[in-house]
Amino acid sequence: MSVSTLAVHELSFVAEGEDVVVGRMDTGSYAVFPADGAELLKRLAAGLPLEQAAEWYEATFSEPVDVADFVSTLQELGFLRESAAVGPEPLERPAPGPARVRYQRLGRLMFSPAAWVCYVAVVGTWLVVLSRHGDLAPKASQIFFVKSLLIVQLVITFGQVPLILAHEGFHVLAGRRLGLPTRLRLSNRLTYIVAETQINGLMSVARRKRYLPFLSGMACDAVVLAGLDLTAQFARHDDGGLSQTSKVCLALAFTVALRIFWQFQLYLRTDLFFVVATAMKTYDLHDASKAIMKNRLWRIMRAPHRIVDETQWTERDRKVGAYYGPFLVLGVCTFVTVTVFASVPVGISYFTIAGEAIGAGRIDAHFWDSVVSLGFNAAQVAALVVLARRKRHADAGRNRSGK
C-alpha cells in the first residue's frame, strides 16, 4: 500500500457478548464487529500503520487479515474521514472530553428519583380515582364531547399536538440525560404525519441504559393520561355530572390511551418493539424477522429467486427472528382490538352524525358543520396522500441514481 495510517472518525465501542457494536454518534452509523475486528479497528484508529496492524493481527489471532477489504468496509460505513489515508506518522488526536449536549441537566432532573416519585404518585392517584369512577375509563364515545363535528375534529386534531410533543420530548430528554445528541423531527408515514425522536448515539451506550429512552415516551403518556382524567374528575359539576372541561379532557385522554395501545403493535418499529429487540440482544430484528418470514413463504410457493440472503444479519438476529412469531401475533391482535373497539365505533358515530345532519333536509348550522367537517377531513387525507406519493417518488429517484 502507498500509505501507512488511516484517519478515522471518533468511534464508540460497546461490548455485547462476543461481539462489539462500533459506531459514530454524530451520524448514527453503527455496525457489529467480532471482538478481533474491533481490536484491529481500535489500533487503526489510534494511528497504527496498516502494515503493522496486519502483522499484529496475524501474530495475535494466528491468521492473516485482508487489510484492504477491512479498510473498504470502514469506508462504506462512513468511519473514515474524507482524507482517509495519511502519511506514515500516526495522527495526533486530542483526548476526547466528556460529551456536552443542551438540556442534559434538564433531562437528569426530569428522570431524577424525585421526579419518578411525582410520576408514580400521579398515576397511583389516578388508578384509585378510576376504580371509584368508571365513567373516566377511556371509551370511544368520549370523542364526541359536543354536537359539532367540526369543533370535535379541531380540538382532537390540534389538541393532540402538545401531547405528542410531550411524548417525544421525554424521548429527547431521556437521550440528552445520557449526553446523546437526540433531536425531534416531523415526517410522514404512509398517509399520516408523525413526530419522531432520533437518538443517534443510543448504540454507543450500554444496553441496560437504552431502556429508559425507549420507554420514556410511554411513561409520559401514562402521566398525561392520568393528569387528564384527574382534571376531568376535579372539574365535575357539584352534582357529580361531567362539565364541558371534563368532557374535553376525557376526549383527549382517549387519544392518549390509543397511543399507548398502539405501542403494542410489535410488527412495527414502536417503542415497545425496541425494548423487546434490546432485551433479546438483537440489532436489526425488524428487517431480519420480516425477511425470514418472507423467505419461508417464497420456499412454500417455490419461488427461490425471491429469497434474500439471510447472512446479511447477525446470527443472533436470525435466531430470534425465526421465533418472533408470537410477538407478531400480539401486534396483530392489538391492531384488531384497537380497530374494533376504537376506530370502527368512532368512524360509525362520526358518519352517522354527519349523515343525519346532511340528510335531514334542512340547511341549518348542523348541516354546514357536517359539510365543513367532512371537507376538512377529505382535505387532510388528500394532503397526506400527496405527501406520501412525493416521498415514494423521491425515494425511487434516489434508488435509481444510486444515492
Secondary structure, 3 states (H helix, E strand, C coil): CCCCEEEECCCEEEEECCEEEEEECCCCEEEEEEHHHHHHHHHHHCCCCHHHHHHHHHHHHCCCCCHHHHHHHHHHHCCEEEEEEECCCCCCCCCCCCCCCCCHHHHHHHCCHHHHHHHHHHHHHHHHHHHHCHHHCCCHHHHCCCCCHHHHHHHHHHHHHHHHHHHHHHHHHHHHHCCCCCEEEEEEECCEEEEEEECCCHHHCCHHHCHHHHHHHHHHHHHHHHHHHHHHHHCCCCCCCCCHHHHHHHHHHHHHHHHHHHCCCCCCCCHHHHHHHHHCCCCCHHHHHHHHHHHHHHHHCCCHHHCCCHHHCCHHHHHHHCCCHHHHHHHHHHHHHHHHHHHHHHHHHHHHHHHHHHCCCCCCHHHHHHHHHHHHHHHHHHHHHHHHHHHHHHHHHHHHHCC
